[in-house]
Amino acid sequence: MELTPEQLVSEFHDAVMELYFARKRISLLESENEALRRRLSLGAEPPATEGS
């Protein structure tokens, strides 16, 4: 299957957007992980999650 130049640009744009949102999510998870590690190092219980 060959893509037109416009389709290639569109596919590239989609991939860049997916990467952007994945990096944002990773950053949020890293921050949450760090906060949980700090809580655990202080001997505090992590907050209970709903439905657990």
Stockholm file with secondary structure:
# STOCKHOLM 1.0

chainA/1-52         MELTPEQLVSEFHDAVMELYFARKRISLLESENEALRRRLSLGAEPPATEGS
#=GR chainA/1-52 SS CCCCHHHHHHHHHHHHHHHHHHHHHHHHHHHHHHHHHHHHHTTCCCCCCTTC
#=GC SS_cons        CCCCHHHHHHHHHHHHHHHHHHHHHHHHHHHHHHHHHHHHHTTCCCCCCTTC
//
